[in-house]
Amino acid sequence: MGSTMIEQMSGDFLQWLRGFYFVAECGSVTKAAAAMGREQPTVTHQIKCLEKEFGVTLFDRSSGSMKLTPEGRVLLEKSISLFEVIRGLKSDLAGERMEYDGKIVIAASHSVIDTFLPPYVEKYRKAHPRVKFHMQGGFLETVLEKVESAEADFGISYMESVPDSMVYHVLFETGMKLIAPKNNRFFPNTIPTLRQISQVPLILFSRAGTLETFVEKRFNEAHLKPDIVMTHNNSVSIKKYVAQGIGAALVSGYAVSRDDEKTLDIYPMDRYFPKRRYAILLRKKKYLPLAVKAFLRTIKPGITFTP
């Protein structure tokens, strides 16, 4: 037997933790008792026993509400992890396939949400139909903000630079694609050059009316001024306008699917524009429910999580 021994704990310790969790989540003992199907004095007793066990105050009661203290926030995070482990043990020992529930919140660009994620969400929900998804679309700055504030469980975006507070896991690398209407008149029987592209009506992706820096830079380097007839911040809408014949467009390669070949002519632009890497972004030391971890492994098998 190893030298590390498990310290003795009171027999009702897990029930105390359960009561603590419900109070933390509900914000009051009364609501927690109703949610647990217990009497209010029972839940109050559980909280007091925990505070005595650890010798700390778990809730700040000065404002009349049950607000977690710093020690309480630490215990809540550890308690959730512990209950997830116990749930996993019960499933493993019973030889059952675990079915998750809860909600997964993802922050990503609209293109990632519209084009990359759907097959993974479909696959995951077939196995775990009780899990709900909430998508928050936005630019890189929005994705980083949502992940940093823990409003999102994780984010997916291209990598410019990753803050020290986050870790990333590369998903894929993609180049730019030029799209034009099917059997288009802009580039008949030719692979378009950058000069030819600059001479046709162009729809370009923009942020608040500002072109993506690396696209604008490439035209400037070639001393070309593109004929921009429209800017838009949604690749799905850009593809619709292109299919209608408004103009050609430059979009990220992952935003173009095989189905788009029915309505669009598609040209790779790797010789003109650098490829970009897209990654899963996670806040360091953030607690991730098992349902979130399972979905991340659906997207990227073999992904590991730091404590």
VONUTOR-412031 format. One record per residue: residue in one letter; x, y, z of N, C-alpha, C in turn. Coordinates in pm, whole numbers, padded with zeros to 5 digits, always signed. Each point is the difference from the previous one (the first is absolute). Last residue first. Layout:
N
aXYZXYZXYZ/...
This chain:
307
p-00522+02058-01542-00079+00014+00123-00042+00143+00023/t+00072-00168-00502+00085+00027+00115-00087+00017+00123/f-00096-00294-00460-00042+00115+00079+00090+00014+00121/t-00009-00231-00542+00025-00015+00142-00035+00129+00072/i-00133-00281-00493+00030+00125+00068+00018-00026+00149/g-00129-00329-00345+00132+00000+00061+00039+00129+00069/p-00358+00028-00390+00031-00120+00078+00143+00007+00056/k-00340+00385-00159+00144-00030-00007+00030-00121+00087/i-00454+00124-00068+00063+00089-00098+00146-00038-00023/t-00235-00233+00327-00067-00028-00126+00062+00083-00112/r+00135+00075+00438+00065-00121-00054-00069-00046-00127/l-00184+00364+00229+00131+00039-00052+00075-00120-00057/f-00407-00080+00217-00022+00065-00129+00132+00044-00062/a+00013-00188+00430-00039-00102-00098-00023+00062-00137/k+00087+00286+00364+00120-00076-00036-00031-00104-00107/v-00360+00237+00184+00082+00088-00085+00125-00075-00047/a-00279-00219+00304-00070+00013-00127+00080+00086-00098/l+00148-00052+00450+00029-00117-00084-00068+00011-00136/p+00125+00457+00249-00086-00116+00026+00033-00114-00096/l+00348+00380+00159-00077-00041-00117-00086-00120+00037/y+00301+00434+00245-00069-00127+00014-00084-00028-00124/k+00457+00298+00006-00147+00008+00002-00058-00140+00017/k+00478+00151-00043-00056-00036+00131-00151+00015+00008/k+00193+00245-00413+00078-00084+00090-00072-00019+00133/r-00260+00086-00465+00060+00077+00109+00073-00096+00094/l-00074-00087-00535-00051-00030+00133+00068+00090+00103/l-00089-00093-00575+00058+00087+00103-00068-00028+00134/i+00095-00244-00519-00086+00006+00119+00072+00084+00103/a+00109+00080-00528+00026-00079+00120-00114+00010+00100/y+00226+00105-00546-00114+00016+00091+00017-00096+00117/r+00342+00247-00396-00035-00113+00087-00116+00038+00091/r+00165+00171-00521-00018+00035+00141-00044-00124+00078/k+00282+00150-00497-00099-00080+00071-00006+00045+00146/p+00140+00337-00414+00051-00101+00094-00115-00079+00064/f-00012+00224-00505-00029+00032+00139+00049-00112+00092/y+00070-00012-00478-00007+00144+00025-00016+00035+00148/r+00016-00447-00189+00121+00064-00054+00001+00151+00029/d-00374-00288+00121+00118-00022+00085+00125+00071-00052/m-00501-00034-00128+00081+00121-00006+00129-00012+00082/p-00424-00312-00278+00093+00015+00112+00090+00121-00019/y-00511-00058-00199+00141-00001-00038+00087+00012+00126/i-00545-00106-00203+00088+00016+00116+00145-00015-00043/d-00553+00100-00166+00131-00041-00049+00100+00034+00110/l-00542-00101+00086+00116+00088-00006+00116-00064-00077/t-00432-00208+00113-00040+00136-00037+00118+00094-00021/k+00043-00469+00114-00119-00002-00085-00034+00140-00051/e+00348-00094+00321+00044-00021-00137-00118-00002-00099/d-00043+00023+00484+00015+00130-00067+00043-00015-00146/d-00032-00374+00299-00132+00043-00049+00009+00133-00075/r+00380-00172+00225-00026-00069-00127-00135+00040-00059/s+00219+00364+00318-00026-00143+00010-00022-00062-00138/v+00233+00456+00273-00051-00050-00127-00014-00151+00008/a+00190+00269+00348-00137+00049-00015-00065-00048-00129/y+00460-00080+00125-00089-00090+00074-00146+00041-00013/g+00357+00266-00201-00028-00127-00067-00098-00089+00073/s-00011+00543+00020+00081-00108+00057-00042-00134-00058/v-00082+00424-00309-00046-00048+00130+00095-00107+00051/l-00110+00397-00415+00108-00074+00066-00047-00037+00139/a-00284+00117-00489+00033+00027+00140+00119-00084+00045/a-00324+00227-00459+00080-00109+00055+00036+00035+00144/g-00464+00185-00225+00144+00012-00018+00070-00126+00045/i-00483+00062-00064+00040+00136+00039+00150+00021-00025/g-00299-00407-00067+00070+00069-00107+00045+00141+00032/q-00218-00372+00266-00096+00083-00074+00065+00083-00110/a+00258-00269+00299-00081-00089-00083-00102+00077-00083/v+00257+00238+00318+00084-00044-00113-00082-00088-00094/y-00201+00135+00399+00012+00113-00092+00083-00038-00122/k-00038-00317+00342-00129+00019-00064+00006+00114-00102/k+00376-00087+00272-00017-00105-00102-00133+00016-00074/i+00090+00285+00366+00086+00032-00114-00019-00102-00111/s-00213-00076+00412-00069+00100-00081+00082+00038-00123/v+00198-00293+00302-00118-00066-00056-00076+00097-00090/s+00373+00156+00254+00037-00075-00120-00119-00068-00067/n+00034+00459+00300-00056-00135+00011+00024-00075-00130/n+00084+00476+00092+00069-00071+00108-00055-00141+00021/h+00067+00383-00437-00096-00072+00085+00078-00075+00107/t+00017+00383-00457+00070-00066+00110-00106-00061+00092/m+00034+00180-00556-00073-00030+00123+00097-00056+00103/v+00143+00151-00427-00138+00044-00015-00083-00026+00126/i+00544+00064-00179-00086-00053+00107-00140+00058-00013/d+00464-00071-00284-00130+00065-00026-00102-00058+00098/p+00562+00045+00069-00115-00083-00038-00127+00081-00017/k+00530+00115-00062-00114+00054+00074-00124-00078-00043/l+00577-00073+00006-00130-00017-00064-00109+00058+00090/h+00503-00096+00050-00036+00132-00056-00131-00007-00079/a+00217-00348+00276+00001-00016-00146-00036+00130-00072/e+00000-00017+00473+00134-00045-00039+00012-00013-00152/n-00422+00100+00188+00090+00115+00006+00140-00037-00045/f-00323-00341+00043-00029+00085-00116+00094+00121-00004/r+00031-00278+00376+00046-00072-00120-00028+00081-00126/k-00152+00161+00422+00146+00009-00013+00049-00065-00128/e-00457-00037+00123+00031+00135-00046+00150+00015-00025/v-00139-00402+00190-00052+00011-00137+00035+00137-00058/f+00106-00090+00450+00090-00074-00087-00048+00000-00146/t-00261+00221+00348+00131+00061-00022+00085-00075-00102/e-00538+00028-00008+00097-00079+00073+00140+00045-00040/l-00373+00369-00050+00040-00127-00060+00096-00076+00090/t-00392+00345+00158+00145-00005-00022+00039-00136-00055/g-00451+00127+00143+00037+00075-00119+00147+00001-00031/a-00177-00244+00372-00049+00139+00015+00048+00086-00117/r+00202-00419-00072-00040+00021+00138-00037+00147+00014/s+00007-00357-00452+00047+00118+00073-00047-00004+00144/f+00051-00280-00524-00033-00010+00142+00058+00121+00072/l-00137+00023-00527+00105-00040+00093-00050-00001+00144/i-00130+00008-00564-00065+00005+00131+00104-00052+00099/l+00044+00219-00531+00038-00086+00111-00086+00025+00124/p+00048+00070-00584-00071+00039+00122+00028-00099+00113/v+00388+00040-00355-00141-00040-00006-00070+00049+00127/q+00477+00050-00085-00070+00071-00107-00147-00037-00013/s+00339-00196+00303-00019+00141+00038-00085+00077-00101/i+00127-00453-00083-00094+00006+00112-00031+00145+00036/q+00332-00086-00320-00133-00024-00055-00107+00010+00110/r+00448+00031+00135-00038+00118-00079-00141-00016-00057/l+00195-00362+00225-00038+00103+00096-00044+00127-00073/t-00071-00446-00271+00115+00061+00066-00051+00107+00096/p-00271-00461-00192+00018+00145+00011+00130+00041+00070/i-00125-00414-00323+00021+00010+00144+00038+00144+00027/t-00315-00166-00424+00131+00041+00050+00005-00010+00152/n-00391-00030-00329+00107-00092-00043+00138+00042+00048/p-00333+00371+00096-00031-00112-00090+00125-00080-00038/f-00155+00359+00369+00127-00070-00025-00025-00120-00092/f-00357+00311+00098+00115+00076+00045+00133-00064-00040/r-00465-00161-00059+00053+00078-00111+00129+00072+00036/n-00218-00484+00210+00006+00146+00007+00064+00063-00123/n-00186-00454+00191+00022+00033-00142+00013+00150-00018/k-00167-00045+00459+00023-00119-00082+00007+00039-00147/p+00145+00370+00357-00123-00070-00041+00034-00120-00089/a+00380+00120+00338-00069+00077-00103-00128-00074-00038/i+00451+00016+00387-00126-00058-00047-00065+00096-00099/l+00504-00129+00254-00073+00098-00080-00126-00068-00050/k+00316-00104+00455-00063-00046-00123-00065+00120-00069/m+00417-00110+00400-00108+00080-00056-00053-00066-00127/g+00216-00304+00396+00041+00112-00082-00120+00079-00046/t+00115-00336+00453-00078+00028-00120+00054+00121-00073/e+00061-00406+00425+00064+00112-00069-00076+00021-00130/f-00136-00229+00515+00025-00015-00143+00070+00124-00053/l-00047-00109+00481-00101-00083-00064+00031-00025-00148/v+00287+00132+00488-00021+00025-00142-00099-00100-00058/h+00037+00201+00499+00020-00130-00065-00036+00018-00147/y+00136+00331+00473-00066-00026-00128+00035-00139-00050/v-00036+00348+00481+00072-00104-00074-00075-00026-00129/m+00029+00452+00369-00069-00104-00078+00098-00103-00056/s+00106+00415+00243-00103-00062+00084-00069-00118-00069/d+00329+00289-00207+00065-00090+00096-00102-00074+00086/p-00136+00165-00500+00034+00059+00130+00060-00105+00094/v+00042-00019-00540-00086-00053+00106+00042+00060+00133/s+00013+00145-00555+00081-00020+00121-00096-00042+00110/e-00134-00057-00440+00096+00107-00023+00101-00004+00113/m-00371-00371-00202+00098+00040+00099+00085+00115-00052/y-00538-00176-00085+00135-00004-00055+00095+00061+00103/s-00433-00235+00195+00033+00114-00082+00136-00022-00065/i-00391-00190+00389+00070-00047-00119+00026+00121-00088/g-00115-00115+00567-00016+00075-00123+00071-00070-00114/f-00251-00127+00515+00122+00006-00081-00030+00082-00125/d-00300-00005+00365+00082-00111+00047+00132-00005-00077/a-00263+00466+00084+00000-00115-00091+00088-00110+00060/e-00046+00383+00245-00136-00003-00053-00016-00116-00098/a+00408+00148+00243-00067-00127+00030-00147+00000-00040/s+00359+00338-00074-00098+00028+00104-00076-00125+00046/e+00325-00027-00354+00068+00058+00117-00096+00021+00116/v-00173-00141-00418+00076-00108+00064+00065+00051+00128/k-00232+00311-00264-00095-00098+00054+00073-00112+00072/e+00260+00327-00225-00069+00059+00114-00094-00100+00066/l+00220-00121-00401+00094+00007+00111-00067+00054+00126/v-00255+00000-00396+00027-00138+00044+00092+00001+00121/t-00080+00410-00212-00118-00046+00074+00021-00140+00055/e+00331+00180-00281-00003+00074+00127-00117-00045+00088/l+00037-00176-00443+00101-00053+00092-00005+00069+00136/f-00457+00037-00250+00137+00005-00049+00095-00053+00106/g-00512-00182-00008+00070+00128+00006+00140-00010-00057/g-00477-00301+00208+00080+00036-00116+00066+00136+00014/q-00206-00417+00313+00020+00145+00006+00095+00039-00112/m-00347-00443+00161+00106+00054-00084+00006+00152+00012/h-00188-00461+00282-00023+00143-00017+00121+00056-00075/f-00260-00516+00103+00112+00083-00044-00042+00147-00006/k-00150-00496+00278-00040+00115-00081+00124+00083-00033/v-00127-00544+00156+00091+00115+00004-00049+00108-00094/r-00200-00437+00044-00043+00092+00106+00090+00123+00011/p+00067-00380-00308-00110+00090-00041-00045+00098+00107/h+00423-00312-00138-00036+00070+00124-00111+00101-00028/a+00168-00285-00346+00043-00080+00116-00047+00061+00131/k-00092+00221-00402-00057-00133-00019+00034-00090+00118/r+00186+00433-00028-00136-00003+00053-00071-00131-00026/y+00443+00074-00171+00000-00001+00146-00141-00012+00055/k+00063+00044-00470+00052-00129+00049-00011-00009+00151/e-00115+00412-00199-00096-00104-00038+00043-00136+00055/v+00295+00361+00051-00116+00016+00088-00103-00111-00028/y+00367+00023-00285+00042-00046+00132-00114+00010+00101/p-00058+00164-00446+00008-00146+00002+00041-00057+00136/p-00037+00494-00047-00122-00079-00014+00016-00152-00001/l+00371+00364+00024-00056-00070+00115-00120-00092-00027/f+00238+00285-00341+00087-00102+00060-00072-00085+00105/t-00231+00364-00242+00059-00096-00093+00077-00113+00068/d-00238+00376+00226-00086-00038-00112+00055-00117-00081/i+00242+00191+00374-00130-00049+00047-00084-00054-00114/v+00408+00205-00104+00026-00125+00072-00131-00062+00046/s-00028+00422-00197+00036-00101-00100+00028-00135+00065/h-00084+00383+00269-00123-00048-00062+00031-00111-00102/s+00341+00051+00403-00046+00085-00110-00127-00060-00059/a+00075-00108+00510+00073-00023-00125-00048+00100-00104/a-00089-00228+00533+00023+00129-00066+00087-00024-00123/i-00347-00318+00335+00114+00011-00090+00005+00141-00058/v-00237-00341+00411+00003+00135-00056+00130+00017-00080/i-00346-00411+00205+00135+00030-00046-00003+00136-00070/k-00321-00293+00387+00012+00094-00110+00147+00025-00033/g-00303-00442+00234+00055+00131+00028+00007+00086-00125/d+00057-00559+00077-00102+00102-00013+00063+00135+00032/y+00155-00554-00157+00017+00129+00066-00125+00087-00015/e+00125-00547+00017-00072+00098-00081+00000+00132+00075/m+00310-00488+00001-00050+00120+00064-00072+00090-00099/r+00052-00545+00019+00045+00115-00079-00061+00125+00062/e+00110-00449+00293-00100+00069-00081+00065+00112-00082/g+00160-00328+00359+00018-00041-00139-00098+00067-00094/a+00086+00045+00489-00125-00062-00044+00010-00046-00144/l+00359+00231+00196-00018-00124+00076-00127-00073-00041/d+00096+00424-00196+00102-00098-00038-00022-00134+00069/s-00282+00366+00114-00025-00045-00137+00098-00110-00041/k+00056+00206+00418-00124-00078+00000-00030-00056-00139/l+00365+00296+00044+00027-00129+00064-00123-00090-00002/g-00043+00445-00154+00075-00081-00094+00030-00139+00056/r-00202+00314+00282-00094-00039-00105+00068-00091-00102/i+00267+00191+00329-00086-00102+00058-00100-00052-00103/v+00271+00361-00124+00081-00123+00014-00086-00113+00054/e-00194+00423-00020+00015-00054-00135+00081-00129+00002/f-00048+00237+00400-00125-00066-00036+00005-00056-00142/l+00374+00249+00153-00016-00123+00077-00126-00075-00039/s+00080+00427-00186+00093-00099-00055-00017-00135+00071/i-00241+00361+00169-00055-00040-00130+00088-00108-00062/s+00155+00195+00395-00115-00087+00025-00061-00050-00130/k+00353+00319-00005+00048-00134+00035-00115-00098+00020/e-00106+00452-00084+00068-00057-00117+00046-00143+00028/l-00186+00240+00359-00102-00030-00101+00064-00066-00122/l+00282+00160+00345-00068-00125+00036-00104-00037-00103/v+00221+00410-00053+00095-00111-00019-00070-00133+00029/r-00241+00389+00088+00014-00021-00145+00095-00115-00031/g-00055+00135+00451-00119-00068-00051+00008-00026-00149/e+00334+00253+00213+00014-00142+00037-00119-00081-00052/p-00015+00468-00062+00106-00061-00084+00020-00148+00032/t-00481+00152+00117+00128+00061+00033+00106-00059-00095/l-00546+00038-00102+00119-00081+00025+00119+00086+00038/k-00521+00115+00100+00101+00027-00102+00128-00074+00035/m-00539+00043+00141+00109-00098+00016+00100+00018-00114/s-00322+00394+00237-00003-00108-00099+00120-00091+00023/g-00068+00389+00261-00129-00067+00008-00017-00111-00102/s+00398+00271+00093-00096+00073-00083-00139-00062+00004/s+00378-00192+00237-00019+00138+00048-00105+00077-00078/r+00201-00469-00026-00142+00019+00028-00034+00146+00037/d+00379-00335-00266-00010+00132+00060-00148+00031+00016/f+00247-00503-00024-00093+00099-00055+00010+00131+00077/l+00283-00369+00107-00026-00029-00141-00091+00102-00067/t+00379-00037+00425-00135+00049-00030-00023-00016-00149/v+00335-00319+00315-00010+00120-00082-00146+00043-00011/g+00206-00420+00190+00045+00115+00077-00001+00130-00079/f-00136-00477-00106+00115+00063-00065+00053+00121+00077/e-00372-00256+00169+00095-00101-00047+00127+00065-00056/k-00371+00270+00124+00072-00048+00117+00108-00100-00042/e-00286+00158-00330+00083+00111+00045+00082-00041+00122/l-00316-00308-00163+00112+00016-00094+00095+00109+00047/c-00397-00063+00242+00091-00114+00020+00122+00012-00092/k-00347+00315-00049+00074+00023+00124+00100-00113+00027/i-00293-00046-00367+00095+00108-00025+00086+00024+00125/q-00352-00310+00036+00105-00052-00088+00108+00105-00025/h-00390+00123+00242+00089-00084+00081+00115-00053-00085/t-00342+00234-00219+00079+00093+00082+00102-00077+00083/v-00311-00252-00238+00100+00058-00090+00089+00098+00076/t-00358-00189+00236+00094-00106-00038+00112+00056-00086/p-00368+00277+00127+00098-00019+00108+00104-00107-00034/q-00360+00074-00316+00098+00109+00005+00101-00018+00114/e-00228-00430-00230-00043+00108+00088+00111+00105+00008/r-00055-00305-00448+00042-00010+00141-00060+00114+00080/g+00022-00101-00497-00105-00075+00068+00033-00025+00145/m+00245+00255-00349+00051-00129+00047-00110-00088+00059/a-00087+00446-00157+00055-00074-00114+00045-00140+00040/a-00154+00299+00335-00111-00037-00088+00050-00085-00117/a+00320+00179+00293-00078-00104+00068-00115-00048-00088/a+00257+00364-00151+00077-00124-00007-00078-00116+00063/k-00177+00438+00025-00011-00054-00136+00074-00133-00013/t+00039+00219+00415-00140-00033-00026-00018-00064-00137/v+00421+00178+00129-00028-00129+00065-00143-00045-00031/s+00269+00313-00351-00065+00010+00131-00026-00140+00054/g+00214+00082-00424+00017+00133+00059-00070+00018+00134/c+00073-00381-00344-00132+00063+00013+00007+00140+00061/e+00397-00272-00061-00065+00014-00129-00131+00078+00009/a+00244-00101+00395+00084+00084-00086-00068+00026-00134/v-00204-00299+00296-00011+00137+00052+00080+00096-00089/f+00028-00458-00099-00132+00052-00034-00018+00143+00052/y+00403-00230+00109-00010+00024-00145-00134+00064-00035/f+00068-00144+00445+00080+00120-00031-00013+00035-00148/g-00191-00402+00141-00077+00114+00049+00071+00131-00032/r+00231-00391-00099-00116+00013-00089-00086+00119+00040/l+00362-00120+00274+00046+00061-00124-00116+00022-00097/w-00088-00235+00395+00029+00140+00031+00041+00074-00127/q-00055-00456-00034-00130+00066+00008+00017+00148+00036/l+00381-00271-00003-00047+00021-00136-00137+00068-00002/f+00188-00118+00425+00078+00104-00067-00052+00029-00141/d-00131-00305+00391-00094+00077-00080+00068+00106-00086/g+00238-00292+00308-00076-00084-00091-00092+00076-00093/s+00469+00202+00193-00133-00032+00052-00081-00074-00105/m+00526-00057-00023-00096+00109-00013-00134-00045+00056/q+00577-00137-00018-00137-00031+00041-00088+00124-00015/e+00439-00083-00315-00039+00044+00133-00146-00033+00027/i+00355-00264-00320-00118+00085-00008-00045+00037+00140/m+00520-00116-00169-00122-00053+00061-00114+00100-00016/t+00518-00136-00216-00105+00102+00008-00128-00064+00053/s+00397-00253-00092+00013+00075+00124-00110+00104+00017/g-00069-00474-00272+00078+00123-00009-00001+00074+00132/m-00041-00545-00048-00084+00121+00000+00087+00124+00000/
